[in-house]
């Protein structure tokens, strides 16, 4: 099978970029002919580029021409788009349709139905715009990059294509990474048919498991240092605590993390680190803490934790509680509730030696759902089904 993978990289490397890179290598490993077409938002530099983006976000003719050229030269059996914001634009879907190639799109955020992409506002879940073709709330609350102008541009771009029915007519099949995300899109202004969206989780490398009895006495946070990730809740829960925490990551709240760590010897800030270091710390920690306040999609760090047999302590929000089962492969606490997180951490610390089943089940969850083999089989089944239906 000849597969064209299309991705628009973000200015800061994230989970969606990692998934694209991982699945590209996975398909190559299994012997498929794979071609990548990659756009990069780091090219959007300067006022002129940003002004051009205002209309290219709706339909980028340069991206369409590039897509047409790649299709003509490579002649793929199927096209899989991981992200098309902002430079690729919806024009790539028109290109695929005009060339009679089935096209798959992975939905790893909520940007088609939410200007902010997170279904979150003021550190709380927000669904004001899900049912609206042109959601004015996104402009009113400056949901995209804290700008009314940029929010309006994004809403205009997605809204125009809702009116044109692009999302139904030009895309053969969608992939949602969880059932929660699938339901949000089905019940949205996109009006997608349920049979057009299938659930397929991502996968991560298999890792060796560190002996349960030899784990060290610290908790671990890995991720972007930002408000939606619950960093403020995390820091308050460990402030003036005897429990140890290591924080790995980077982001806009880095100064707050550095300041808090400087006054609390129990908090270690390690900054941005490579994958090998992250896995080594996951293997040895007591549990990973994931206090996110938004719905999330399918965080790679949780899958990596499961791979190492590490339970995850999560905020009990929509979608996360579908990934981590309370008392099975992790523990839930009330979202955005500092006392609740403190109490959960303390209880976990005291009961550590009676919680061995959490570690066993975390590993079991990985082997049942998130291995590369499972991901590959699901992915190829989606591709083949789309090809067969398209040919009919």
C-alpha positions as CSV (number, residue, x, y, z in Angstrom):
1,X,0.0,0.0,0.0
2,X,1.3,3.5,-0.9
3,X,0.5,6.0,1.8
4,X,0.9,9.7,1.7
5,X,1.1,11.2,5.2
6,X,0.3,15.0,5.6
7,X,1.1,17.0,8.7
8,X,1.3,20.6,9.7
9,X,3.9,20.9,12.4
10,X,3.3,23.3,15.3
11,X,5.8,26.0,16.3
12,X,6.5,24.0,19.5
13,X,6.9,20.2,19.2
14,X,4.0,18.4,20.9
15,X,2.0,15.2,21.1
16,X,0.4,15.5,17.6
17,X,3.9,15.9,16.1
18,X,5.1,12.8,18.0
19,X,2.1,10.7,16.8
20,X,2.8,11.7,13.2
21,X,6.5,10.8,13.5
22,X,5.7,7.5,15.3
23,X,3.1,6.3,12.8
24,X,5.2,7.2,9.8
25,X,8.0,5.0,11.1
26,X,5.5,2.3,12.0
27,X,4.1,2.1,8.5
28,X,7.6,2.0,7.0
29,X,8.6,-0.8,9.4
30,X,5.8,-2.9,8.1
31,X,7.0,-2.5,4.5
32,X,4.7,0.2,3.1
33,X,5.7,2.8,0.6
34,X,5.4,6.0,2.7
35,X,5.7,9.6,1.5
36,X,5.5,12.6,3.9
37,X,4.3,16.1,3.0
38,X,5.1,18.3,6.0
39,X,4.1,22.0,6.5
40,X,5.7,24.0,9.3
41,X,4.1,26.9,11.3
42,X,7.5,28.2,12.1
43,X,7.4,29.7,8.5
44,X,4.8,32.1,9.7
45,X,7.2,34.9,10.6
46,X,6.6,38.6,10.3
47,X,3.6,40.8,9.7
48,X,3.4,40.0,6.0
49,X,3.2,36.2,6.6
50,X,0.6,36.7,9.3
51,X,-1.6,38.9,7.0
52,X,-1.4,36.4,4.2
53,X,-2.5,33.7,6.7
54,X,-5.8,35.5,7.2
55,X,-7.1,34.3,3.8
56,X,-4.8,31.3,3.3
57,X,-6.2,29.8,6.4
58,X,-9.5,29.4,4.5
59,X,-7.9,28.1,1.3
60,X,-4.2,28.0,0.6
61,X,-3.7,27.6,-3.1
62,X,0.1,27.1,-2.7
63,X,-0.6,24.1,-0.5
64,X,-3.1,22.8,-3.0
65,X,-0.6,23.0,-5.8
66,X,2.0,21.3,-3.7
67,X,-0.4,18.5,-2.8
68,X,-1.4,18.0,-6.4
69,X,2.3,17.7,-7.4
70,X,3.0,15.1,-4.7
71,X,-0.1,13.1,-5.6
72,X,0.9,13.1,-9.3
73,X,4.4,12.0,-8.6
74,X,3.8,9.5,-5.8
75,X,0.3,8.2,-6.8
76,X,-0.8,7.1,-3.3
77,X,-3.5,4.6,-2.6
78,X,-4.6,6.7,0.4
79,X,-3.8,10.0,2.2
80,X,-3.7,10.4,5.9
81,X,-3.8,14.0,7.4
82,X,-2.7,14.4,11.0
83,X,-3.0,18.2,11.2
84,X,-3.7,20.9,8.6
85,X,-3.7,24.1,10.7
86,X,-2.5,26.6,9.6
87,X,-0.5,26.5,6.4
88,X,-1.8,23.3,4.8
89,X,-5.4,24.5,5.1
90,X,-8.6,22.7,3.9
91,X,-7.3,23.1,0.3
92,X,-5.5,19.8,0.7
93,X,-8.8,17.9,1.1
94,X,-10.1,19.5,-2.2
95,X,-6.9,18.3,-3.8
96,X,-7.4,14.7,-2.6
97,X,-11.0,14.7,-3.7
98,X,-10.2,16.1,-7.2
99,X,-7.6,13.4,-7.6
100,X,-9.9,10.7,-6.5
101,X,-7.8,9.6,-3.6
102,X,-9.5,8.6,-0.3
103,X,-8.4,10.8,2.6
104,X,-8.3,10.1,6.3
105,X,-8.1,12.9,8.9
106,X,-7.1,12.4,12.6
107,X,-8.9,14.5,15.1
108,X,-6.4,15.2,17.9
109,X,-7.9,18.4,19.2
110,X,-11.2,20.2,19.0
111,X,-10.2,23.1,16.7
112,X,-12.9,22.5,14.2
113,X,-15.6,23.1,16.8
114,X,-13.7,25.4,19.2
115,X,-11.6,28.4,18.4
116,X,-9.3,27.6,21.3
117,X,-9.0,24.0,20.4
118,X,-9.4,22.8,24.0
119,X,-13.1,23.2,24.8
120,X,-11.9,25.2,27.8
121,X,-12.3,28.8,29.1
122,X,-11.2,30.3,32.4
123,X,-9.6,27.0,33.4
124,X,-13.0,25.2,33.1
125,X,-14.5,23.0,30.4
126,X,-16.6,25.1,27.9
127,X,-19.0,23.8,25.2
128,X,-20.6,27.1,24.2
129,X,-19.5,26.8,20.6
130,X,-19.9,23.1,19.8
131,X,-23.3,23.5,18.0
132,X,-22.6,26.8,16.3
133,X,-21.3,27.2,12.7
134,X,-19.9,30.6,13.4
135,X,-19.4,30.7,17.2
136,X,-19.3,34.3,18.2
137,X,-18.4,33.4,21.8
138,X,-14.9,32.5,20.5
139,X,-14.4,36.1,19.4
140,X,-16.1,37.6,22.4
141,X,-13.8,35.7,24.8
142,X,-10.7,35.9,22.5
143,X,-10.3,32.1,22.6
144,X,-7.6,31.8,20.0
145,X,-4.3,33.3,21.1
146,X,-6.1,35.8,23.3
147,X,-7.0,37.8,20.2
148,X,-10.5,38.8,18.9
149,X,-9.0,39.3,15.4
150,X,-7.2,35.9,15.2
151,X,-10.2,34.2,16.8
152,X,-12.5,35.7,14.1
153,X,-10.1,34.6,11.3
154,X,-10.1,31.0,12.6
155,X,-13.9,30.9,13.1
156,X,-14.4,32.3,9.6
157,X,-12.2,29.7,8.1
158,X,-13.8,26.7,9.8
159,X,-17.3,28.2,9.5
160,X,-17.1,28.8,5.7
161,X,-16.2,25.1,5.2
162,X,-19.1,24.1,7.5
163,X,-21.4,26.0,5.1
164,X,-19.7,24.4,2.1
165,X,-20.0,21.0,3.8
166,X,-16.3,20.4,3.2
167,X,-15.9,18.3,6.3
168,X,-18.5,15.8,5.0
169,X,-17.9,15.9,1.3
170,X,-14.1,16.0,1.1
171,X,-13.0,13.7,3.9
172,X,-13.5,10.0,3.5
173,X,-13.1,9.0,7.2
174,X,-12.1,10.6,10.5
175,X,-10.1,9.0,13.3
176,X,-10.9,10.0,16.9
177,X,-8.4,8.9,19.5
178,X,-11.1,8.2,22.2
179,X,-14.8,7.5,22.3
180,X,-15.3,10.7,24.2
181,X,-13.8,12.8,21.4
182,X,-15.8,10.9,18.8
183,X,-19.1,11.8,20.6
184,X,-18.1,15.4,20.9
185,X,-17.6,15.6,17.1
186,X,-20.7,13.6,16.3
187,X,-22.9,16.0,18.4
188,X,-21.3,19.2,16.9
189,X,-22.0,21.7,14.2
190,X,-20.0,19.5,11.8
191,X,-23.0,17.1,11.6
192,X,-20.8,14.2,10.8
193,X,-22.4,10.8,10.4
194,X,-21.4,8.4,13.3
195,X,-20.1,5.8,10.8
196,X,-17.6,8.3,9.4
197,X,-15.7,8.6,12.7
198,X,-13.8,5.6,14.0
199,X,-11.8,5.4,17.3
200,X,-8.2,4.4,17.0
201,X,-5.8,5.2,19.9
202,X,-2.1,6.0,19.3
203,X,0.7,3.8,20.4
204,X,4.1,4.1,22.1
205,X,7.3,2.1,22.4
206,X,7.3,-0.9,24.7
207,X,9.7,-0.5,27.6
208,X,11.2,-2.6,30.3
209,X,9.3,-2.5,33.6
210,X,11.2,-1.5,36.8
211,X,10.6,-3.8,39.7
212,X,7.6,-2.5,41.8
213,X,9.5,-3.0,45.1
214,X,12.4,-0.9,43.9
215,X,10.5,2.2,42.9
216,X,11.7,5.4,44.5
217,X,9.7,7.8,46.7
218,X,8.7,10.6,44.3
219,X,5.8,11.6,42.0
220,X,6.3,12.8,38.5
221,X,4.7,15.4,36.2
222,X,5.6,15.4,32.5
223,X,4.1,17.9,30.0
224,X,3.6,21.5,28.9
225,X,3.8,24.0,31.7
226,X,0.5,25.8,31.0
227,X,-2.7,26.6,32.7
228,X,-4.8,24.0,31.0
229,X,-2.4,21.3,32.2
230,X,-3.3,22.1,35.8
231,X,0.2,23.3,36.8
232,X,-1.0,25.8,39.3
233,X,-3.1,23.0,41.0
234,X,-0.1,20.7,41.0
235,X,2.3,23.3,42.6
236,X,-0.2,24.2,45.3
237,X,-0.7,20.6,46.2
238,X,3.0,20.0,46.7
239,X,3.7,23.4,48.3
240,X,5.0,23.0,51.9
241,X,4.5,19.2,51.5
242,X,6.8,16.3,52.6
243,X,6.0,14.5,49.3
244,X,8.6,14.7,46.5
245,X,7.7,15.9,43.0
246,X,9.8,16.0,39.8
247,X,8.5,18.2,37.0
248,X,9.7,17.7,33.4
249,X,8.6,20.1,30.7
250,X,8.6,23.6,29.3
251,X,6.0,26.2,28.6
252,X,4.6,29.7,29.5
253,X,4.4,28.9,33.2
254,X,8.0,27.9,33.5
255,X,8.9,31.0,35.6
256,X,6.2,30.1,38.1
257,X,7.5,26.5,38.3
258,X,11.1,27.7,38.8
259,X,10.0,30.2,41.5
260,X,8.0,27.6,43.4
261,X,10.7,25.0,43.2
262,X,13.3,27.5,44.5
263,X,11.3,27.8,47.8
264,X,10.3,24.1,48.1
265,X,13.2,21.6,48.4
266,X,10.7,18.7,47.7
267,X,10.0,20.0,44.2
268,X,12.6,19.3,41.5
269,X,12.3,21.1,38.2
270,X,14.2,19.3,35.5
271,X,13.1,21.4,32.5
272,X,12.7,20.0,29.0
273,X,14.4,16.5,28.7
274,X,14.7,13.9,26.1
275,X,12.6,10.7,25.8
276,X,15.3,8.5,27.3
277,X,15.4,10.5,30.5
278,X,11.6,10.7,30.7
279,X,11.3,6.9,30.4
280,X,14.0,6.4,33.0
281,X,12.1,8.6,35.5
282,X,8.8,7.0,34.7
283,X,10.2,3.6,35.5
284,X,11.3,4.6,39.0
285,X,8.6,7.0,40.2
286,X,5.8,6.1,42.5
287,X,3.1,7.4,40.1
288,X,2.7,10.0,37.4
289,X,0.4,13.0,38.3
290,X,-1.8,14.4,35.5
291,X,-3.9,17.3,36.9
292,X,-5.1,18.6,33.5
293,X,-8.2,20.9,33.7
294,X,-9.3,20.4,30.0
295,X,-10.7,17.4,28.3
296,X,-7.4,16.4,26.7
297,X,-7.4,13.9,23.8
298,X,-5.0,11.0,24.3
299,X,-1.9,12.2,26.1
300,X,1.2,10.3,25.0
301,X,2.7,10.6,28.4
302,X,-0.1,8.6,29.9
303,X,0.5,5.8,27.3
304,X,4.2,5.9,28.1
305,X,3.4,5.6,31.8
306,X,1.3,2.5,31.2
307,X,4.1,1.1,29.1
308,X,6.4,1.3,32.1
309,X,3.7,-0.1,34.4
310,X,3.3,3.2,36.1
311,X,-0.2,4.2,37.5
312,X,-1.5,7.7,36.8
313,X,-3.2,10.0,39.2
314,X,-5.6,12.1,37.1
315,X,-8.2,14.9,37.5
316,X,-11.6,13.3,37.1
317,X,-12.6,15.2,33.9
318,X,-14.3,14.0,30.7
319,X,-12.1,11.8,28.5
320,X,-9.3,11.4,31.0
321,X,-11.5,9.2,33.1
322,X,-12.1,7.1,30.0
323,X,-8.3,6.5,29.6
324,X,-7.5,6.0,33.3
325,X,-9.9,3.8,35.4
326,X,-10.2,4.8,39.0
327,X,-8.8,2.0,41.3
328,X,-7.7,-0.1,38.3
329,X,-4.7,1.5,36.6
330,X,-4.7,4.9,38.4
331,X,-6.5,7.1,40.8
332,X,-9.0,10.0,40.2
333,X,-9.3,13.2,42.1
334,X,-11.7,16.1,41.7
335,X,-10.6,18.5,38.9
336,X,-9.1,21.8,39.9
337,X,-9.4,20.8,43.6
338,X,-6.1,21.3,45.5
339,X,-7.2,19.7,48.8
340,X,-8.5,16.7,46.9
341,X,-5.2,16.2,45.1
342,X,-3.3,16.6,48.3
343,X,-5.4,14.0,50.0
344,X,-5.1,11.6,47.0
345,X,-1.3,12.0,47.0
346,X,-1.0,11.4,50.7
347,X,-3.2,8.3,50.7
348,X,-1.3,6.9,47.7
349,X,2.0,7.5,49.6
350,X,0.7,5.8,52.7
351,X,-0.9,2.8,50.9
352,X,1.8,2.4,48.3
353,X,2.6,-1.3,49.2
354,X,-1.0,-2.3,49.0
355,X,-1.5,-0.8,45.5
356,X,0.6,-3.3,43.5
357,X,-2.4,-4.1,41.4
358,X,-2.4,-0.6,39.9
359,X,1.1,-1.1,38.5
360,X,0.1,-4.5,37.1
361,X,-3.0,-3.2,35.5
362,X,-1.3,-0.1,34.1
363,X,1.0,-2.5,32.2
364,X,-1.9,-4.7,31.2
365,X,-3.7,-1.6,29.8
366,X,-0.7,-0.9,27.6
367,X,-0.3,-4.4,26.2
368,X,-4.1,-4.6,25.4
369,X,-4.6,-1.2,23.8
370,X,-1.5,0.8,23.1
371,X,1.2,-1.4,21.5
372,X,2.5,-0.5,18.0
373,X,1.2,-3.9,16.7
374,X,-2.4,-3.1,17.8
375,X,-2.1,0.4,16.4
376,X,-0.8,-0.8,13.0
377,X,-3.5,-3.4,12.6
378,X,-6.2,-0.9,13.4
379,X,-4.7,1.7,11.1
380,X,-4.4,-0.6,8.1
381,X,-8.0,-1.8,8.7
382,X,-9.2,1.8,8.5
383,X,-7.2,2.5,5.4
384,X,-8.4,-0.6,3.6
385,X,-12.0,0.0,4.5
386,X,-11.8,3.6,3.2
387,X,-10.2,2.4,0.0
388,X,-12.8,-0.3,-0.6
389,X,-15.7,2.1,0.1
390,X,-14.2,4.8,-2.1
391,X,-13.8,2.4,-5.0
392,X,-17.5,1.4,-4.7
